[in-house]
């Protein structure tokens, strides 16, 4: 394996994508890994007091990670009333692609 150069890393599109089946919704969604800055933005947006609002964390992760169809913050209220199993399946795939550890996955599971 060759030693990388700075430019190799800077030019690399390193946010993988995947398609997630959602039988509850009768189809599929396309998701993408989150960048470090997007992960931080989501965590900050989900803070309440000294912790995280697990439902907000899951829904904001969904909004930011799903790239097809595209959702926005305006969809938050409707999305939080959707199937927990479908939302968790999609959010877990986003976490997997993003290399997010088990601690955040545990927070997200609290929405079950």
KESE-950648 format. One record per atom (N, C-alpha, C, O, CB): residue number from 1; z, y, x. Coordinates in steps of 0.02 Angstrom, whole numbers. Glycine has a CB too. Example, Ala and Ser with C-alpha at 12.3 -4.5 7.8 and 13.67 -1.06 7.14 Angstrom:
2
1|390|-284|660
1|390|-225|615
1|390|-165|660
1|423|-166|712
1|452|-224|565
2|354|-112|642
2|357|-53|684
2|394|2|645
2|402|57|670
2|286|-30|704
***
This chain:
112
1|0|-59|42
1|0|0|0
1|0|62|45
1|37|65|94
1|61|0|-48
2|-41|111|28
2|-49|171|69
2|6|222|55
2|33|226|0
2|-117|203|57
3|22|261|106
3|70|315|98
3|36|371|57
3|-20|391|72
3|94|342|168
4|71|394|6
4|43|446|-37
4|45|514|-2
4|88|527|40
4|82|450|-103
5|-1|555|-20
5|-1|624|2
5|24|666|-57
5|22|645|-115
5|-73|648|25
6|49|725|-41
6|74|771|-92
6|22|781|-147
6|38|777|-206
6|94|838|-61
7|-40|795|-127
7|-93|808|-177
7|-106|748|-221
7|-124|756|-280
7|-157|828|-141
8|-97|688|-195
8|-105|627|-236
8|-57|628|-294
8|-75|612|-351
8|-95|564|-193
9|5|646|-279
9|57|647|-331
9|45|704|-380
9|51|696|-440
9|126|653|-299
10|28|762|-354
10|19|821|-395
10|-39|813|-445
10|-37|839|-500
10|7|883|-351
11|-91|776|-426
11|-150|768|-468
11|-144|708|-516
11|-183|702|-563
11|-211|759|-425
12|-97|666|-503
12|-91|603|-540
12|-70|614|-613
12|-22|650|-626
12|-41|557|-506
13|-106|583|-659
13|-85|582|-730
13|-41|521|-737
13|-65|465|-744
13|-148|580|-780
14|25|532|-734
14|72|476|-730
14|114|466|-793
14|167|435|-790
14|117|486|-671
15|91|492|-849
15|127|484|-912
15|88|433|-954
15|41|452|-989
15|136|552|-949
16|108|370|-951
16|71|318|-987
16|74|326|-1063
16|119|357|-1090
16|97|249|-968
17|24|298|-1095
17|19|299|-1168
17|19|227|-1194
17|4|180|-1157
17|-44|336|-1191
18|36|220|-1258
18|35|154|-1290
18|26|164|-1365
18|38|218|-1392
18|100|114|-1275
19|6|112|-1398
19|-1|111|-1471
19|56|67|-1498
19|69|13|-1473
19|-72|85|-1494
20|90|92|-1550
20|146|57|-1581
20|128|40|-1653
20|110|84|-1692
20|211|99|-1577
21|134|-23|-1670
21|122|-44|-1739
21|182|-25|-1782
21|240|-34|-1763
21|110|-120|-1743
22|167|3|-1841
22|219|23|-1889
22|201|-6|-1957
22|173|29|-2000
22|225|101|-1893
23|218|-70|-1968
23|200|-102|-2031
23|231|-66|-2092
23|203|-68|-2146
23|222|-174|-2031
24|288|-34|-2082
24|321|2|-2136
24|276|59|-2162
24|280|78|-2221
24|388|30|-2114
25|234|85|-2118
25|190|141|-2135
25|118|119|-2143
25|75|160|-2159
25|195|195|-2083
26|104|55|-2132
26|37|29|-2142
26|-13|46|-2087
26|-72|53|-2101
26|11|53|-2205
27|11|53|-2025
27|-36|68|-1971
27|-2|75|-1904
27|49|44|-1891
27|-74|131|-1987
28|-32|116|-1861
28|-9|124|-1792
28|-3|198|-1775
28|-33|242|-1807
28|-58|90|-1743
29|38|212|-1725
29|43|278|-1696
29|33|272|-1620
29|47|220|-1591
29|112|312|-1712
30|8|325|-1590
30|-2|326|-1518
30|53|369|-1488
30|66|425|-1510
30|-73|354|-1499
31|86|343|-1436
31|141|378|-1404
31|127|388|-1330
31|84|354|-1300
31|206|340|-1414
32|163|434|-1301
32|156|450|-1230
32|225|457|-1200
32|272|480|-1233
32|113|514|-1219
33|231|439|-1136
33|294|448|-1100
33|311|522|-1096
33|267|565|-1098
33|289|418|-1028
34|375|536|-1092
34|400|605|-1086
34|408|624|-1013
34|428|583|-972
34|467|613|-1124
35|392|685|-997
35|404|712|-930
35|478|728|-923
35|515|730|-972
35|360|775|-916
36|499|739|-862
36|569|757|-849
36|589|821|-886
36|643|823|-916
36|582|766|-775
37|546|871|-885
37|564|934|-918
37|567|926|-994
37|608|957|-1027
37|515|988|-900
38|523|884|-1022
38|524|871|-1094
38|587|833|-1114
38|616|847|-1166
38|461|832|-1116
39|608|785|-1072
39|671|748|-1085
39|730|796|-1086
39|774|790|-1129
39|681|693|-1032
40|732|842|-1039
40|787|890|-1036
40|786|936|-1098
40|838|951|-1127
40|783|932|-972
41|727|958|-1117
41|719|1000|-1176
41|745|964|-1239
41|779|995|-1280
41|645|1021|-1184
42|728|901|-1246
42|750|861|-1303
42|826|853|-1303
42|858|861|-1355
42|716|792|-1303
43|854|839|-1245
43|927|831|-1240
43|962|896|-1259
43|1011|895|-1297
43|948|810|-1169
44|938|951|-1234
44|969|1016|-1251
44|963|1032|-1325
44|1010|1058|-1355
44|936|1072|-1210
45|906|1016|-1354
45|895|1030|-1425
45|940|986|-1469
45|952|1003|-1527
45|821|1019|-1443
46|963|930|-1442
46|1003|883|-1481
46|1078|889|-1470
46|1117|851|-1499
46|982|812|-1465
47|1099|937|-1429
47|1170|946|-1414
47|1207|975|-1474
47|1183|1021|-1508
47|1179|992|-1353
48|1266|947|-1486
48|1313|974|-1535
48|1382|967|-1505
48|1404|912|-1488
48|1308|936|-1605
49|1416|1023|-1498
49|1482|1021|-1467
49|1478|992|-1398
49|1439|1016|-1356
49|1532|980|-1509
50|1517|939|-1385
50|1518|906|-1319
50|1475|843|-1317
50|1480|804|-1269
50|1588|890|-1300
51|1434|833|-1368
51|1395|771|-1369
51|1324|783|-1394
51|1299|839|-1394
51|1429|720|-1413
52|1293|729|-1416
52|1225|731|-1442
52|1224|709|-1514
52|1260|663|-1533
52|1177|688|-1399
53|1184|741|-1555
53|1171|720|-1623
53|1118|665|-1619
53|1060|680|-1605
53|1147|781|-1669
54|1137|603|-1630
54|1093|546|-1619
54|1031|547|-1664
54|977|526|-1643
54|1130|482|-1628
55|1039|571|-1725
55|981|575|-1770
55|933|628|-1745
55|872|617|-1744
55|1004|590|-1842
56|959|686|-1727
56|916|739|-1701
56|881|716|-1636
56|822|729|-1626
56|956|804|-1688
57|918|682|-1593
57|890|656|-1531
57|832|609|-1546
57|779|614|-1514
57|944|619|-1490
58|840|563|-1593
58|787|516|-1610
58|727|551|-1640
58|670|537|-1620
58|813|464|-1659
59|738|596|-1687
59|682|629|-1721
59|645|676|-1674
59|583|678|-1675
59|707|668|-1782
60|680|713|-1632
60|647|758|-1585
60|608|717|-1533
60|554|736|-1513
60|698|805|-1551
61|637|661|-1511
61|601|617|-1465
61|537|592|-1498
61|484|589|-1466
61|646|557|-1443
62|541|573|-1560
62|483|550|-1598
62|430|606|-1601
62|372|594|-1586
62|503|529|-1670
63|451|666|-1621
63|404|722|-1627
63|369|736|-1561
63|308|748|-1560
63|442|785|-1651
64|407|735|-1506
64|378|751|-1441
64|337|694|-1411
64|290|705|-1374
64|432|771|-1393
65|356|632|-1427
65|324|574|-1396
65|263|548|-1433
65|219|517|-1403
65|372|520|-1390
66|260|559|-1499
66|202|535|-1537
66|145|586|-1528
66|154|646|-1542
66|220|526|-1613
67|89|562|-1504
67|33|607|-1492
67|-24|599|-1543
67|-69|641|-1547
67|6|597|-1422
68|-21|544|-1581
68|-72|534|-1632
68|-42|492|-1688
68|-28|433|-1677
68|-134|500|-1603
69|-32|518|-1747
69|-46|586|-1769
69|6|634|-1739
69|60|612|-1718
69|-46|590|-1845
70|-10|697|-1736
70|35|746|-1706
70|84|772|-1758
70|65|788|-1815
70|-4|804|-1675
71|148|777|-1738
71|200|805|-1780
71|227|868|-1748
71|219|879|-1688
71|256|753|-1792
72|261|909|-1788
72|292|970|-1763
72|364|974|-1787
72|386|934|-1828
72|252|1033|-1785
73|399|1024|-1763
73|469|1035|-1783
73|474|1046|-1859
73|526|1031|-1888
73|498|1095|-1746
74|421|1070|-1890
74|421|1080|-1962
74|427|1014|-2001
74|445|1015|-2060
74|357|1117|-1983
75|412|959|-1968
75|415|892|-1999
75|485|860|-1994
75|496|806|-2021
75|363|847|-1968
76|531|893|-1960
76|596|864|-1944
76|632|836|-2006
76|652|778|-2005
76|640|916|-1911
77|640|875|-2057
77|678|854|-2116
77|649|792|-2149
77|686|747|-2169
77|682|911|-2167
78|583|789|-2155
78|551|730|-2186
78|558|670|-2140
78|573|615|-2164
78|476|745|-2201
79|546|680|-2076
79|549|623|-2029
79|618|591|-2026
79|624|531|-2018
79|529|646|-1959
80|671|631|-2032
80|738|601|-2028
80|755|558|-2089
80|804|522|-2089
80|790|656|-2020
81|713|562|-2141
81|725|520|-2199
81|680|458|-2199
81|680|420|-2248
81|712|560|-2263
82|642|447|-2146
82|596|391|-2141
82|632|327|-2118
82|691|329|-2099
82|539|407|-2094
83|597|272|-2121
83|624|207|-2103
83|656|207|-2034
83|625|224|-1984
83|569|154|-2105
84|719|187|-2032
84|755|184|-1968
84|724|133|-1921
84|718|146|-1861
84|829|167|-1980
85|703|76|-1948
85|674|25|-1903
85|607|49|-1875
85|593|37|-1816
85|664|-41|-1941
86|566|82|-1915
86|502|108|-1889
86|514|163|-1838
86|484|163|-1784
86|458|135|-1947
87|558|209|-1854
87|573|264|-1807
87|600|236|-1741
87|580|258|-1687
87|624|314|-1838
88|647|189|-1746
88|676|161|-1685
88|624|123|-1643
88|626|126|-1582
88|734|114|-1702
89|579|87|-1676
89|527|51|-1639
89|485|100|-1599
89|470|88|-1540
89|483|10|-1687
90|465|155|-1630
90|424|205|-1597
90|463|240|-1541
90|438|247|-1486
90|398|257|-1647
91|524|261|-1557
91|565|296|-1507
91|582|250|-1448
91|583|273|-1391
91|630|323|-1540
92|597|187|-1462
92|611|140|-1407
92|550|133|-1360
92|559|127|-1300
92|631|72|-1435
93|490|133|-1388
93|430|128|-1346
93|422|191|-1304
93|403|187|-1246
93|367|117|-1390
94|436|249|-1334
94|433|312|-1296
94|484|310|-1239
94|468|330|-1183
94|447|373|-1342
95|544|285|-1253
95|596|279|-1201
95|574|231|-1146
95|582|245|-1087
95|662|255|-1232
96|545|175|-1165
96|522|125|-1117
96|468|156|-1071
96|472|149|-1010
96|493|63|-1153
97|419|189|-1100
97|366|220|-1061
97|393|275|-1015
97|366|288|-961
97|313|248|-1107
98|447|308|-1038
98|475|365|-1001
98|526|344|-949
98|549|386|-910
98|508|412|-1049
99|543|280|-947
99|593|257|-899
99|663|281|-916
99|705|290|-872
99|575|280|-830
100|675|292|-980
100|741|315|-1002
100|788|255|-1005
100|771|203|-1033
100|737|351|-1071
101|846|263|-975
101|894|209|-968
101|928|188|-1032
101|917|217|-1085
101|945|228|-920
102|969|137|-1027
102|1003|107|-1083
102|1052|155|-1118
102|1063|148|-1178
102|1040|46|-1061
103|1082|203|-1082
103|1130|248|-1114
103|1097|288|-1170
103|1126|294|-1224
103|1159|295|-1062
104|1038|315|-1157
104|1004|353|-1209
104|981|307|-1264
104|983|325|-1323
104|945|391|-1180
105|959|247|-1247
105|939|199|-1299
105|998|183|-1345
105|989|174|-1405
105|912|135|-1267
106|1059|179|-1317
106|1118|167|-1358
106|1129|225|-1407
106|1145|214|-1465
106|1181|157|-1314
107|1120|286|-1382
107|1126|345|-1426
107|1076|341|-1483
107|1093|355|-1540
107|1116|410|-1386
108|1015|321|-1466
108|963|317|-1517
108|977|261|-1566
108|960|268|-1625
108|896|306|-1484
109|1008|206|-1544
109|1024|151|-1589
109|1076|171|-1640
109|1082|139|-1693
109|1050|91|-1548
110|1114|223|-1627
110|1164|246|-1674
110|1132|270|-1739
110|1168|279|-1789
110|1205|303|-1643
111|1067|279|-1740
111|1033|299|-1801
111|1019|240|-1846
111|997|250|-1903
111|969|335|-1785
112|1030|179|-1823
112|1018|119|-1864
112|1064|118|-1924
112|1062|72|-1965
112|1027|54|-1823
***
